[in-house]
């Protein structure tokens, strides 16, 4: 009976939009499936894929599926969340937004409207010749829609804020198929809810962002042996909470292990101007020895492509994260726990095992103004900065998945316990780097969650995006 019902869902869609529905024996279906970042999502096989090209087509798909009442469906933009079923629906319907990929500048070039299926690398390449940029994803292949609805942290977040805080308006298809605008004036409660609330309220079909001026930048990687860890951690902690913080500067620090190479520390400084070795980064550039240094004057699009090349698709992937206060002892403990954990996964084929520390300092937090967002973060951190601790693992073989997943969950659990013991743990979980079993929506706090639940009931009174769209992180 279940299989018959699911076939009815696809048949109903084919009846009203035959050219937009593809099945497992088609090239369109295969191309959609193979374009997911993780192998976990590639191996999820929907009964059919719908590929709308306009908001009215998305509306028709939603109306058709909800009229039947039992059709479960998934919605994807870039498909970069790795766990199975996050943006794909086994034996159900997947709505692939890849064809909603417009990039349209306003007449005065102060705003750009982008389709959710577009990739950030293409956006940067389109805007760069005009000396413009938008606050988007760090990696070129990440989809516009998912990153924005999860909050979004950008290279130049200290100067521009979270990606979602740069949104001027959303166009959204609601559960009843209506197409609405959500901005600071119209449907303003929905506007705020979408800035961190993920896929819980509707299907976003276009997003308008504020642009900003950007030319060449200074960026790259500096790789050090793990023997420099104490110097690097101290420099990182000092940098992100500096009283005279340079808002053109941003930095991520990674502890990385790869099969056949071993461990290393990778700093990724990015400066929003063509200035070689600015003072903000000199505590890092002075650390020796350096195993490799690729710092150069470059562009935002090239920087995003380089990061993408370091974490390509076609592999099994896991992401997870917690948040801590800026504290040298806690950062050293994070390194020690990661370093110890490397032995657990050392024999995994193709393993890349990393912890990246990403600052959300007071410069970033202060950019959340106006109606704000739904992330639940304060306007300042007691230590001067929160730090998102992101675990990322990549491996080649399915039969290693249990070991890697177990090791990842144990490491995140150990880091959480250590941070709590040191009094530096923060409840916030970055939705864009969360894993199954984590609850980023609840991490925003009870007040924000109550508001999100109220918005859900107002705009989706039958709970379509809770009950029928089961992927991602729900308002549970």
C-alpha positions as CSV (number, residue, x, y, z in Angstrom):
1,X,0.0,0.0,0.0
2,X,2.8,2.4,0.8
3,X,4.5,1.8,-2.5
4,X,1.2,2.4,-4.3
5,X,0.7,5.6,-2.5
6,X,4.1,6.9,-3.3
7,X,3.7,6.0,-7.0
8,X,0.4,8.0,-6.9
9,X,2.4,11.0,-5.7
10,X,4.7,10.8,-8.7
11,X,1.9,10.0,-11.1
12,X,-0.1,13.0,-9.9
13,X,2.9,15.3,-10.4
14,X,3.6,13.8,-13.9
15,X,0.0,14.5,-14.8
16,X,0.3,18.3,-14.1
17,X,4.0,18.9,-14.9
18,X,5.1,16.0,-17.1
19,X,8.3,17.6,-18.3
20,X,9.5,18.4,-14.8
21,X,9.3,14.9,-13.2
22,X,12.1,12.4,-13.7
23,X,12.4,8.7,-12.7
24,X,15.3,6.4,-11.9
25,X,15.8,5.4,-15.5
26,X,16.5,8.9,-16.7
27,X,19.6,11.1,-17.0
28,X,17.9,14.0,-15.2
29,X,17.2,11.8,-12.2
30,X,20.8,10.4,-12.2
31,X,22.3,13.8,-12.5
32,X,20.3,15.2,-9.6
33,X,21.2,12.3,-7.4
34,X,24.9,12.3,-8.3
35,X,25.2,16.0,-7.5
36,X,24.8,15.6,-3.7
37,X,28.0,16.3,-1.8
38,X,27.9,13.1,0.3
39,X,27.7,9.5,-0.7
40,X,25.1,9.0,2.1
41,X,22.7,11.3,0.1
42,X,23.6,9.9,-3.2
43,X,22.5,6.5,-2.0
44,X,19.0,7.7,-1.0
45,X,16.7,6.9,-3.9
46,X,13.5,8.9,-4.3
47,X,10.6,7.5,-6.4
48,X,10.9,10.6,-8.5
49,X,12.6,14.0,-8.7
50,X,10.7,17.2,-9.5
51,X,12.8,20.0,-11.1
52,X,10.8,23.2,-11.1
53,X,12.1,26.3,-12.9
54,X,9.8,29.0,-11.4
55,X,8.0,29.8,-8.2
56,X,4.6,28.9,-9.8
57,X,5.9,25.5,-10.7
58,X,7.1,25.0,-7.1
59,X,3.6,26.1,-6.0
60,X,1.9,23.6,-8.3
61,X,4.1,20.8,-7.0
62,X,3.3,21.6,-3.4
63,X,-0.4,21.9,-4.0
64,X,-0.4,18.6,-5.8
65,X,1.5,16.8,-3.1
66,X,-0.5,18.3,-0.2
67,X,-3.8,17.7,-1.9
68,X,-3.1,14.0,-1.8
69,X,-2.3,14.4,1.9
70,X,0.2,11.5,2.3
71,X,3.0,12.4,0.0
72,X,6.3,12.8,1.8
73,X,8.8,15.0,0.0
74,X,12.2,16.6,0.4
75,X,13.5,19.9,-0.8
76,X,17.1,20.6,-1.8
77,X,19.1,23.6,-3.0
78,X,22.8,22.6,-3.1
79,X,22.5,19.3,-1.2
80,X,25.6,19.9,1.0
81,X,24.2,18.6,4.3
82,X,25.7,15.2,4.4
83,X,23.5,12.9,6.4
84,X,21.1,10.6,4.6
85,X,17.7,12.1,4.1
86,X,18.7,15.6,5.0
87,X,17.6,16.9,1.6
88,X,16.5,13.7,-0.2
89,X,13.5,11.4,0.3
90,X,13.9,7.6,0.1
91,X,11.0,6.2,-2.0
92,X,9.3,9.6,-1.8
93,X,9.5,12.8,-3.9
94,X,12.5,15.1,-4.0
95,X,12.0,18.7,-5.2
96,X,15.3,19.8,-6.7
97,X,15.6,23.6,-6.9
98,X,18.8,23.6,-9.0
99,X,17.0,25.3,-11.9
100,X,16.0,28.2,-9.7
101,X,19.4,29.7,-10.2
102,X,18.9,33.3,-11.4
103,X,21.3,36.1,-10.4
104,X,19.7,39.5,-10.9
105,X,21.2,42.8,-9.9
106,X,19.0,45.8,-9.0
107,X,19.4,48.9,-11.2
108,X,21.5,50.6,-8.6
109,X,23.5,47.4,-7.9
110,X,22.8,47.6,-4.2
111,X,20.7,44.4,-4.2
112,X,21.1,41.1,-5.9
113,X,18.3,38.5,-6.2
114,X,19.5,34.9,-6.3
115,X,17.7,31.6,-6.8
116,X,18.1,29.1,-4.0
117,X,19.6,26.4,-6.3
118,X,22.5,28.6,-7.4
119,X,26.0,27.9,-6.0
120,X,28.0,30.6,-4.2
121,X,31.0,30.2,-6.4
122,X,28.9,31.3,-9.4
123,X,27.5,34.2,-7.5
124,X,31.0,35.5,-6.6
125,X,32.2,35.1,-10.2
126,X,29.2,37.0,-11.5
127,X,29.6,39.9,-9.2
128,X,33.4,40.2,-9.1
129,X,33.8,42.1,-12.5
130,X,31.6,44.8,-11.0
131,X,33.7,45.1,-7.8
132,X,30.8,43.6,-5.8
133,X,30.2,40.7,-3.5
134,X,27.5,39.3,-1.2
135,X,27.9,37.5,2.2
136,X,27.6,33.9,1.2
137,X,29.2,30.5,1.7
138,X,32.9,29.9,2.0
139,X,32.9,26.9,-0.4
140,X,32.1,27.5,-4.1
141,X,29.7,24.4,-4.4
142,X,27.5,25.2,-1.4
143,X,23.9,26.0,-2.4
144,X,22.5,29.5,-1.7
145,X,19.2,28.5,-0.1
146,X,20.3,26.0,2.6
147,X,23.2,28.0,3.8
148,X,21.1,31.2,4.2
149,X,18.2,29.5,6.0
150,X,20.7,28.0,8.4
151,X,22.3,31.3,9.3
152,X,25.4,31.3,7.2
153,X,29.0,32.3,8.2
154,X,31.0,34.2,5.6
155,X,34.7,34.9,5.2
156,X,34.1,38.5,6.0
157,X,31.5,38.0,8.7
158,X,33.3,40.4,11.1
159,X,32.6,43.2,8.6
160,X,29.3,42.0,7.1
161,X,27.7,39.7,9.7
162,X,25.9,36.4,9.2
163,X,24.6,35.6,5.7
164,X,21.0,35.7,6.9
165,X,21.5,39.2,8.3
166,X,22.3,40.4,4.8
167,X,18.9,39.3,3.4
168,X,16.5,42.0,2.3
169,X,13.6,39.7,1.4
170,X,12.6,36.1,0.7
171,X,10.1,34.8,-1.8
172,X,8.4,31.8,-0.3
173,X,6.0,29.1,-1.4
174,X,3.9,28.2,1.7
175,X,2.2,24.9,2.5
176,X,-1.0,25.9,0.8
177,X,0.9,26.7,-2.4
178,X,0.5,30.5,-2.0
179,X,3.6,32.6,-3.0
180,X,4.4,35.4,-0.6
181,X,7.1,37.9,0.1
182,X,8.7,38.0,3.5
183,X,10.7,41.1,4.5
184,X,10.9,43.6,7.3
185,X,7.4,45.0,6.5
186,X,5.4,42.2,4.9
187,X,5.2,38.9,6.8
188,X,8.0,40.1,9.0
189,X,7.6,37.3,11.5
190,X,8.2,34.8,8.7
191,X,11.1,36.9,7.5
192,X,12.8,36.6,10.9
193,X,11.9,32.9,11.3
194,X,13.6,32.0,7.9
195,X,16.9,33.5,9.1
196,X,18.0,30.4,11.0
197,X,14.8,28.4,10.9
198,X,15.8,26.3,8.0
199,X,13.1,24.4,5.9
200,X,10.4,24.5,8.6
201,X,8.1,27.2,7.0
202,X,8.0,26.8,3.3
203,X,10.1,26.6,0.1
204,X,12.1,29.7,-0.6
205,X,12.2,30.4,-4.3
206,X,14.4,33.5,-4.4
207,X,16.4,35.6,-1.9
208,X,17.4,39.2,-2.3
209,X,20.6,40.2,-0.6
210,X,22.4,43.5,0.0
211,X,25.7,43.7,-2.0
212,X,28.9,45.4,-0.8
213,X,32.0,46.6,-2.5
214,X,34.9,44.1,-2.7
215,X,38.0,43.9,-4.9
216,X,41.1,41.7,-4.7
217,X,41.8,40.1,-1.3
218,X,44.7,38.5,0.5
219,X,44.0,34.8,1.3
220,X,45.4,31.3,1.3
221,X,46.6,28.7,3.8
222,X,49.5,28.4,6.1
223,X,50.3,24.8,7.2
224,X,52.4,24.1,10.4
225,X,53.5,21.0,12.2
226,X,51.5,20.1,15.3
227,X,54.5,21.1,17.4
228,X,53.4,24.7,16.9
229,X,50.0,24.1,18.5
230,X,50.5,26.2,21.6
231,X,51.7,29.2,19.7
232,X,48.9,28.9,17.1
233,X,46.2,28.6,19.7
234,X,47.4,31.6,21.6
235,X,47.7,33.6,18.5
236,X,44.1,32.6,17.5
237,X,42.6,33.4,20.9
238,X,44.4,36.8,20.9
239,X,43.3,37.6,17.4
240,X,39.6,37.1,17.7
241,X,39.2,39.0,21.0
242,X,41.6,41.9,20.2
243,X,40.2,45.2,21.5
244,X,41.2,46.9,18.3
245,X,40.0,44.1,16.1
246,X,40.4,44.7,12.3
247,X,37.1,43.9,10.7
248,X,38.6,43.3,7.4
249,X,40.4,40.2,8.9
250,X,38.9,36.8,9.4
251,X,40.5,33.5,10.3
252,X,39.7,29.8,10.7
253,X,42.1,27.4,12.4
254,X,42.0,23.7,11.6
255,X,43.6,20.7,13.2
256,X,43.8,18.1,10.4
257,X,44.7,14.5,10.0
258,X,45.0,12.7,6.6
259,X,45.9,9.1,5.9
260,X,49.6,8.9,4.8
261,X,50.4,12.4,5.9
262,X,49.5,12.6,9.6
263,X,48.5,15.6,11.6
264,X,49.0,19.3,10.9
265,X,47.6,22.7,11.8
266,X,46.2,24.8,9.0
267,X,45.4,28.5,9.4
268,X,43.3,30.2,6.7
269,X,43.6,34.0,7.0
270,X,41.5,36.1,4.7
271,X,41.8,39.9,4.4
272,X,39.2,42.0,2.6
273,X,41.7,44.1,0.8
274,X,44.8,43.5,-1.3
275,X,47.2,44.0,1.6
276,X,50.0,41.5,2.1
277,X,50.6,40.3,5.6
278,X,48.5,43.0,7.4
279,X,49.2,43.6,11.1
280,X,46.1,41.6,12.2
281,X,47.8,38.4,10.9
282,X,51.4,38.9,11.8
283,X,51.3,36.8,15.0
284,X,50.4,33.9,12.7
285,X,52.7,34.5,9.8
286,X,55.6,34.8,12.3
287,X,55.1,31.3,13.6
288,X,57.8,28.9,12.4
289,X,58.3,26.3,11.0
290,X,55.8,26.5,8.2
291,X,55.3,23.4,6.0
292,X,53.5,25.3,3.3
293,X,52.3,28.9,2.7
294,X,49.9,29.7,-0.2
295,X,49.0,33.3,0.9
296,X,48.6,35.6,-2.1
297,X,46.6,38.4,-3.5
298,X,43.6,36.7,-5.1
299,X,39.8,36.9,-5.5
300,X,36.8,35.7,-3.4
301,X,35.7,33.3,-6.1
302,X,39.2,31.7,-6.4
303,X,39.3,31.4,-2.6
304,X,36.0,29.6,-2.5
305,X,37.1,27.3,-5.3
306,X,40.3,26.4,-3.4
307,X,38.3,25.6,-0.2
308,X,35.9,23.5,-2.3
309,X,38.8,21.5,-3.7
310,X,39.9,20.6,-0.2
311,X,36.5,18.9,0.6
312,X,35.3,17.5,-2.7
313,X,32.1,15.5,-3.2
314,X,32.1,11.8,-4.1
315,X,32.9,10.6,-0.6
316,X,31.2,9.7,2.7
317,X,31.0,12.8,4.9
318,X,30.0,13.8,8.4
319,X,29.7,17.2,10.0
320,X,29.0,18.1,13.6
321,X,29.6,21.1,15.8
322,X,29.4,22.7,19.2
323,X,30.1,26.2,20.5
324,X,32.5,27.4,23.1
325,X,33.7,30.7,24.6
326,X,37.2,32.0,23.6
327,X,39.5,30.3,26.1
328,X,43.1,29.1,25.5
329,X,42.8,26.1,27.9
330,X,39.6,24.9,26.2
331,X,41.1,25.3,22.8
332,X,44.2,23.3,23.9
333,X,41.8,20.6,25.3
334,X,40.0,20.5,21.9
335,X,43.3,19.9,20.2
336,X,44.3,17.2,22.7
337,X,41.1,15.3,22.4
338,X,41.2,15.5,18.6
339,X,44.9,14.4,18.5
340,X,44.1,11.4,20.7
341,X,41.1,10.5,18.5
342,X,43.2,10.3,15.4
343,X,44.4,6.8,16.4
344,X,40.8,5.6,16.3
345,X,40.4,6.4,12.6
346,X,44.0,6.1,11.4
347,X,43.3,2.9,9.4
348,X,40.2,4.2,7.6
349,X,40.6,4.3,3.9
350,X,40.8,7.9,2.5
351,X,40.3,9.4,5.9
352,X,40.4,13.2,6.4
353,X,39.7,14.0,10.1
354,X,39.5,17.6,11.0
355,X,38.4,20.0,13.7
356,X,38.0,23.7,12.6
357,X,37.6,26.5,15.0
358,X,35.6,29.4,13.6
359,X,35.2,32.6,15.6
360,X,31.9,34.4,16.0
361,X,33.3,37.4,17.8
362,X,31.6,40.6,18.9
363,X,32.3,42.2,15.5
364,X,30.1,39.6,13.9
365,X,27.4,39.6,16.6
366,X,27.1,43.4,16.5
367,X,26.0,43.2,12.8
368,X,22.6,41.6,13.8
369,X,20.4,44.7,13.8
370,X,16.8,45.6,13.0
371,X,14.4,42.7,13.4
372,X,17.3,40.4,13.9
373,X,17.5,36.7,13.2
374,X,16.4,33.4,14.8
375,X,19.8,32.2,15.9
376,X,19.4,33.1,19.5
377,X,22.9,34.6,20.0
378,X,23.5,37.7,22.1
379,X,24.9,40.9,20.7
380,X,28.2,40.2,22.5
381,X,30.1,37.3,24.0
382,X,31.5,37.4,27.6
383,X,34.9,36.4,26.4
384,X,34.8,38.7,23.3
385,X,34.1,35.8,21.0
386,X,32.2,32.5,20.7
387,X,34.0,29.8,18.7
388,X,32.1,27.3,16.6
389,X,34.0,24.0,16.9
390,X,33.3,22.1,13.7
391,X,34.2,18.4,13.2
392,X,34.4,17.2,9.6
393,X,35.3,13.8,8.4
394,X,35.6,12.3,4.9
395,X,36.2,8.7,4.0
396,X,36.0,6.4,1.0
397,X,34.3,3.1,1.9
398,X,30.8,2.5,3.2
399,X,32.0,-0.3,5.5
400,X,33.9,2.3,7.6
401,X,30.8,4.5,8.2
402,X,29.9,3.0,11.6
403,X,33.5,3.4,12.9
404,X,33.8,7.0,11.7
405,X,30.4,8.1,12.8
406,X,30.9,6.5,16.3
407,X,34.3,8.2,16.6
408,X,32.9,11.6,15.5
409,X,30.0,11.4,18.0
410,X,32.4,10.4,20.8
411,X,34.8,13.3,20.0
412,X,32.0,15.8,19.9
413,X,30.7,14.4,23.2
414,X,34.1,14.5,24.8
415,X,34.7,18.1,23.7
416,X,31.2,19.1,25.0
417,X,31.9,17.5,28.4
418,X,35.3,19.2,28.6
419,X,33.9,22.6,27.8
420,X,31.1,22.2,30.3
421,X,33.7,21.2,33.0
422,X,35.7,24.3,32.1
423,X,32.7,26.6,32.1
424,X,33.2,27.6,28.5
425,X,30.4,25.6,26.7
426,X,27.6,27.5,24.9
427,X,24.3,25.9,23.9
428,X,24.4,27.2,20.3
429,X,24.7,24.6,17.6
430,X,25.5,25.9,14.0
431,X,22.7,24.3,12.0
432,X,24.8,24.2,8.8
433,X,27.4,22.0,10.5
434,X,25.1,19.9,12.7
435,X,24.6,16.2,12.5
436,X,21.8,13.7,13.3
437,X,21.1,13.5,17.0
438,X,21.9,17.2,17.4
439,X,19.0,19.8,17.8
440,X,20.2,23.1,16.5
441,X,16.7,24.7,16.6
442,X,16.4,24.0,20.3
443,X,19.9,25.4,20.8
444,X,18.6,28.8,19.8
445,X,16.8,28.9,23.2
446,X,13.2,28.5,24.4
447,X,12.1,32.0,23.6
448,X,13.2,31.8,20.0
449,X,11.9,28.3,19.6
450,X,8.5,29.3,20.9
451,X,8.4,32.1,18.3
452,X,9.4,29.7,15.6
453,X,6.6,27.3,16.6
454,X,4.1,30.1,16.5
455,X,5.2,31.1,13.0
456,X,5.0,27.5,11.9
457,X,1.4,27.3,13.1
458,X,0.5,30.6,11.5
459,X,1.8,29.9,8.0
460,X,1.6,26.0,8.0
461,X,-1.4,25.2,10.2
462,X,-1.5,21.5,9.1
463,X,2.2,21.0,9.7
464,X,3.2,20.1,6.2
465,X,6.8,21.1,6.7
466,X,7.0,19.1,9.9
467,X,5.1,15.9,8.9
468,X,5.6,15.5,5.2
469,X,8.9,17.3,4.8
470,X,10.9,15.2,7.3
471,X,14.5,16.1,6.3
472,X,16.7,18.6,8.0
473,X,16.2,19.8,11.5
474,X,12.6,20.1,12.7
475,X,10.7,22.1,15.3
476,X,10.4,19.2,17.6
